[in-house]
């Protein structure tokens, strides 16, 4: 009980001190948030490998990748402050032992909450079906710019 109260108070304090500003991504980039209990989580490590191997698909879909692992976090490989991590965990209502993948659209809305083990090709297909992405694909094809497959 005491640990829970302390955790909740720290989340509230974190929001006041240094909340992560999701608005900085609004209408510019989608977010792929990977959440695990620790950096050693096999699902998180697997998703990292896929993101690295499919960097072209991630970039083509204007995705920024955030990882929340325990109290640590990174955005595109750059560390987040622990208070930013706490505010993101509070914003998405995820606990310390959560294993989750969250996709946030350009409009800032949550488009998918799924298991951390979700195949990223499914996520790429979902993004490709979004109206703004379809318009982007048409524009790129008209300009002769290659589009990555899921």
Phi and psi in degrees as GROMACS dihedral restraints (atoms count N, CA, C in turn):
[ dihedral_restraints ]
;  ai    aj    ak    al  type     phi  dphi    fc
    3     4     5     6     1   -61.4    20    10
    4     5     6     7     1   -41.1    20    10
    6     7     8     9     1   -63.4    20    10
    7     8     9    10     1   -41.0    20    10
    9    10    11    12     1   -63.3    20    10
   10    11    12    13     1   -44.1    20    10
   12    13    14    15     1   -62.7    20    10
   13    14    15    16     1   -44.3    20    10
   15    16    17    18     1   -62.6    20    10
   16    17    18    19     1   -42.7    20    10
   18    19    20    21     1   -61.8    20    10
   19    20    21    22     1   -46.6    20    10
   21    22    23    24     1   -63.6    20    10
   22    23    24    25     1   -41.5    20    10
   24    25    26    27     1   -64.2    20    10
   25    26    27    28     1   -39.1    20    10
   27    28    29    30     1   -66.2    20    10
   28    29    30    31     1   -35.5    20    10
   30    31    32    33     1   -64.8    20    10
   31    32    33    34     1   -43.7    20    10
   33    34    35    36     1   -63.6    20    10
   34    35    36    37     1   -44.9    20    10
   36    37    38    39     1   -62.7    20    10
   37    38    39    40     1   -40.4    20    10
   39    40    41    42     1   -60.8    20    10
   40    41    42    43     1   -38.4    20    10
   42    43    44    45     1   -65.8    20    10
   43    44    45    46     1   -35.2    20    10
   45    46    47    48     1   -74.1    20    10
   46    47    48    49     1   -42.9    20    10
   48    49    50    51     1   -74.8    20    10
   49    50    51    52     1   -52.4    20    10
   51    52    53    54     1  -155.6    20    10
   52    53    54    55     1    71.1    20    10
   54    55    56    57     1   -72.2    20    10
   55    56    57    58     1   142.1    20    10
   57    58    59    60     1   -72.4    20    10
   58    59    60    61     1   128.1    20    10
   60    61    62    63     1   -89.1    20    10
   61    62    63    64     1    97.1    20    10
   63    64    65    66     1   -67.9    20    10
   64    65    66    67     1   -23.8    20    10
   66    67    68    69     1   -62.3    20    10
   67    68    69    70     1   -22.5    20    10
   69    70    71    72     1   -62.9    20    10
   70    71    72    73     1   -18.7    20    10
   72    73    74    75     1   -99.5    20    10
   73    74    75    76     1   -12.0    20    10
   75    76    77    78     1   -55.5    20    10
   76    77    78    79     1   127.0    20    10
   78    79    80    81     1    64.1    20    10
   79    80    81    82     1     6.7    20    10
   81    82    83    84     1  -113.9    20    10
   82    83    84    85     1   -40.5    20    10
   84    85    86    87     1  -153.4    20    10
   85    86    87    88     1   150.8    20    10
   87    88    89    90     1   -87.9    20    10
   88    89    90    91     1   157.6    20    10
   90    91    92    93     1  -115.6    20    10
   91    92    93    94     1   135.3    20    10
   93    94    95    96     1  -114.4    20    10
   94    95    96    97     1   110.7    20    10
   96    97    98    99     1  -107.0    20    10
   97    98    99   100     1   120.2    20    10
   99   100   101   102     1  -106.2    20    10
  100   101   102   103     1   122.6    20    10
  102   103   104   105     1  -121.8    20    10
  103   104   105   106     1   129.8    20    10
  105   106   107   108     1  -146.7    20    10
  106   107   108   109     1   159.9    20    10
  108   109   110   111     1   -65.9    20    10
  109   110   111   112     1   -29.1    20    10
  111   112   113   114     1  -154.0    20    10
  112   113   114   115     1   166.1    20    10
  114   115   116   117     1   -68.7    20    10
  115   116   117   118     1   -16.5    20    10
  117   118   119   120     1   -87.0    20    10
  118   119   120   121     1    -1.9    20    10
  120   121   122   123     1   -59.4    20    10
  121   122   123   124     1   126.7    20    10
  123   124   125   126     1   -60.0    20    10
  124   125   126   127     1   -36.2    20    10
  126   127   128   129     1   -65.7    20    10
  127   128   129   130     1   -40.9    20    10
  129   130   131   132     1   -65.3    20    10
  130   131   132   133     1   -44.2    20    10
  132   133   134   135     1   -62.4    20    10
  133   134   135   136     1   -39.0    20    10
  135   136   137   138     1   -65.1    20    10
  136   137   138   139     1   -43.9    20    10
  138   139   140   141     1   -64.9    20    10
  139   140   141   142     1   -36.0    20    10
  141   142   143   144     1   -59.1    20    10
  142   143   144   145     1   -43.8    20    10
  144   145   146   147     1   -62.8    20    10
  145   146   147   148     1   -42.3    20    10
  147   148   149   150     1   -66.1    20    10
  148   149   150   151     1   -44.5    20    10
  150   151   152   153     1   -59.0    20    10
  151   152   153   154     1   -42.9    20    10
  153   154   155   156     1   -65.7    20    10
  154   155   156   157     1   -43.1    20    10
  156   157   158   159     1   -70.1    20    10
  157   158   159   160     1   -30.1    20    10
  159   160   161   162     1  -110.8    20    10
  160   161   162   163     1    32.6    20    10
  162   163   164   165     1   -53.6    20    10
  163   164   165   166     1   -35.6    20    10
  165   166   167   168     1   -60.2    20    10
  166   167   168   169     1   -42.8    20    10
  168   169   170   171     1   -69.3    20    10
  169   170   171   172     1   -36.5    20    10
  171   172   173   174     1   -65.0    20    10
  172   173   174   175     1   -47.8    20    10
  174   175   176   177     1   -65.7    20    10
  175   176   177   178     1   -44.7    20    10
  177   178   179   180     1   -59.1    20    10
  178   179   180   181     1   -30.4    20    10
  180   181   182   183     1   -95.8    20    10
  181   182   183   184     1    11.8    20    10
  183   184   185   186     1    53.3    20    10
  184   185   186   187     1    45.7    20    10
  186   187   188   189     1   -97.5    20    10
  187   188   189   190     1   134.2    20    10
  189   190   191   192     1  -106.0    20    10
  190   191   192   193     1   134.8    20    10
  192   193   194   195     1  -104.1    20    10
  193   194   195   196     1   124.5    20    10
  195   196   197   198     1  -114.8    20    10
  196   197   198   199     1   140.4    20    10
  198   199   200   201     1  -120.5    20    10
  199   200   201   202     1   134.2    20    10
  201   202   203   204     1  -120.4    20    10
  202   203   204   205     1   111.7    20    10
  204   205   206   207     1  -129.6    20    10
  205   206   207   208     1   104.1    20    10
  207   208   209   210     1    63.8    20    10
  208   209   210   211     1  -129.7    20    10
  210   211   212   213     1   -90.1    20    10
  211   212   213   214     1    -4.9    20    10
  213   214   215   216     1   -94.3    20    10
  214   215   216   217     1   158.4    20    10
  216   217   218   219     1  -159.4    20    10
  217   218   219   220     1   154.3    20    10
  219   220   221   222     1  -140.5    20    10
  220   221   222   223     1   152.1    20    10
  222   223   224   225     1  -123.8    20    10
  223   224   225   226     1   115.6    20    10
  225   226   227   228     1    48.9    20    10
  226   227   228   229     1    42.3    20    10
  228   229   230   231     1    86.5    20    10
  229   230   231   232     1   -11.0    20    10
  231   232   233   234     1   -94.1    20    10
  232   233   234   235     1   133.2    20    10
  234   235   236   237     1   -65.2    20    10
  235   236   237   238     1   143.7    20    10
  237   238   239   240     1   -98.7    20    10
  238   239   240   241     1   150.8    20    10
  240   241   242   243     1   -66.1    20    10
  241   242   243   244     1   147.1    20    10
  243   244   245   246     1   -60.4    20    10
  244   245   246   247     1   -29.5    20    10
  246   247   248   249     1   -71.9    20    10
  247   248   249   250     1   -32.3    20    10
  249   250   251   252     1   -66.4    20    10
  250   251   252   253     1   -41.5    20    10
  252   253   254   255     1   -61.3    20    10
  253   254   255   256     1   -46.2    20    10
  255   256   257   258     1   -61.5    20    10
  256   257   258   259     1   -39.9    20    10
  258   259   260   261     1   -69.0    20    10
  259   260   261   262     1   -36.1    20    10
  261   262   263   264     1   -66.6    20    10
  262   263   264   265     1   -42.0    20    10
  264   265   266   267     1   -60.6    20    10
  265   266   267   268     1   -40.7    20    10
  267   268   269   270     1   -68.0    20    10
  268   269   270   271     1   -43.8    20    10
  270   271   272   273     1   -58.8    20    10
  271   272   273   274     1   -39.9    20    10
  273   274   275   276     1  -100.2    20    10
  274   275   276   277     1     7.5    20    10
  276   277   278   279     1    51.8    20    10
  277   278   279   280     1    55.5    20    10
  279   280   281   282     1  -120.6    20    10
  280   281   282   283     1   133.3    20    10
  282   283   284   285     1   -86.1    20    10
  283   284   285   286     1  -177.6    20    10
  285   286   287   288     1   -66.5    20    10
  286   287   288   289     1   -28.9    20    10
  288   289   290   291     1  -101.8    20    10
  289   290   291   292     1    13.5    20    10
  291   292   293   294     1   -73.4    20    10
  292   293   294   295     1   140.0    20    10
  294   295   296   297     1  -123.3    20    10
  295   296   297   298     1   104.9    20    10
  297   298   299   300     1  -150.2    20    10
  298   299   300   301     1   151.9    20    10
  300   301   302   303     1  -119.5    20    10
  301   302   303   304     1   130.2    20    10
  303   304   305   306     1  -125.2    20    10
  304   305   306   307     1   132.4    20    10
  306   307   308   309     1  -110.9    20    10
  307   308   309   310     1   125.3    20    10
  309   310   311   312     1  -111.5    20    10
  310   311   312   313     1   129.3    20    10
  312   313   314   315     1   -79.7    20    10
  313   314   315   316     1   175.0    20    10
  315   316   317   318     1   -58.9    20    10
  316   317   318   319     1   -29.6    20    10
  318   319   320   321     1   -80.7    20    10
  319   320   321   322     1    -0.6    20    10
  321   322   323   324     1    87.4    20    10
  322   323   324   325     1    -0.9    20    10
  324   325   326   327     1   -84.9    20    10
  325   326   327   328     1   149.3    20    10
  327   328   329   330     1   -75.6    20    10
  328   329   330   331     1   120.8    20    10
  330   331   332   333     1  -100.6    20    10
  331   332   333   334     1   -24.4    20    10
  333   334   335   336     1  -155.9    20    10
  334   335   336   337     1   136.4    20    10
  336   337   338   339     1  -127.9    20    10
  337   338   339   340     1   112.8    20    10
  339   340   341   342     1  -144.3    20    10
  340   341   342   343     1   174.3    20    10
  342   343   344   345     1   -58.1    20    10
  343   344   345   346     1   144.9    20    10
  345   346   347   348     1   -57.7    20    10
  346   347   348   349     1   -25.8    20    10
  348   349   350   351     1   -82.6    20    10
  349   350   351   352     1     5.9    20    10
  351   352   353   354     1   -58.8    20    10
  352   353   354   355     1   136.3    20    10
  354   355   356   357     1   -65.7    20    10
  355   356   357   358     1   123.5    20    10
  357   358   359   360     1   -65.2    20    10
  358   359   360   361     1   -22.0    20    10
  360   361   362   363     1   -61.7    20    10
  361   362   363   364     1   -35.1    20    10
  363   364   365   366     1   -63.9    20    10
  364   365   366   367     1   -41.9    20    10
  366   367   368   369     1   -64.3    20    10
  367   368   369   370     1   -44.0    20    10
  369   370   371   372     1   -61.4    20    10
  370   371   372   373     1   -41.6    20    10
  372   373   374   375     1   -63.4    20    10
  373   374   375   376     1   -39.3    20    10
  375   376   377   378     1   -63.0    20    10
  376   377   378   379     1   -45.0    20    10
  378   379   380   381     1   -61.3    20    10
  379   380   381   382     1   -43.3    20    10
  381   382   383   384     1   -62.6    20    10
  382   383   384   385     1   -23.4    20    10
  384   385   386   387     1   -85.2    20    10
  385   386   387   388     1    -8.6    20    10
  387   388   389   390     1   -73.9    20    10
  388   389   390   391     1   141.9    20    10
  390   391   392   393     1   -54.4    20    10
  391   392   393   394     1   -43.6    20    10
  393   394   395   396     1   -68.6    20    10
  394   395   396   397     1   -34.2    20    10
  396   397   398   399     1   -70.1    20    10
  397   398   399   400     1   -40.0    20    10
  399   400   401   402     1   -61.1    20    10
  400   401   402   403     1   -40.8    20    10
  402   403   404   405     1   -64.4    20    10
  403   404   405   406     1   -39.3    20    10
  405   406   407   408     1   -62.6    20    10
  406   407   408   409     1   -43.3    20    10
  408   409   410   411     1   -61.9    20    10
  409   410   411   412     1   -46.3    20    10
  411   412   413   414     1   -60.1    20    10
  412   413   414   415     1   -44.1    20    10
  414   415   416   417     1   -64.2    20    10
  415   416   417   418     1   -42.5    20    10
  417   418   419   420     1   -64.8    20    10
  418   419   420   421     1   -43.3    20    10
  420   421   422   423     1   -63.7    20    10
  421   422   423   424     1   -40.4    20    10
  423   424   425   426     1   -63.8    20    10
  424   425   426   427     1   -30.9    20    10
  426   427   428   429     1   -89.6    20    10
  427   428   429   430     1     0.0    20    10
  429   430   431   432     1    76.7    20    10
  430   431   432   433     1    19.0    20    10
  432   433   434   435     1   -91.9    20    10
  433   434   435   436     1   129.2    20    10
  435   436   437   438     1   -66.4    20    10
  436   437   438   439     1   146.1    20    10
  438   439   440   441     1  -116.2    20    10
  439   440   441   442     1   133.8    20    10
  441   442   443   444     1   -76.5    20    10
  442   443   444   445     1   147.0    20    10
  444   445   446   447     1   -84.6    20    10
  445   446   447   448     1   155.3    20    10
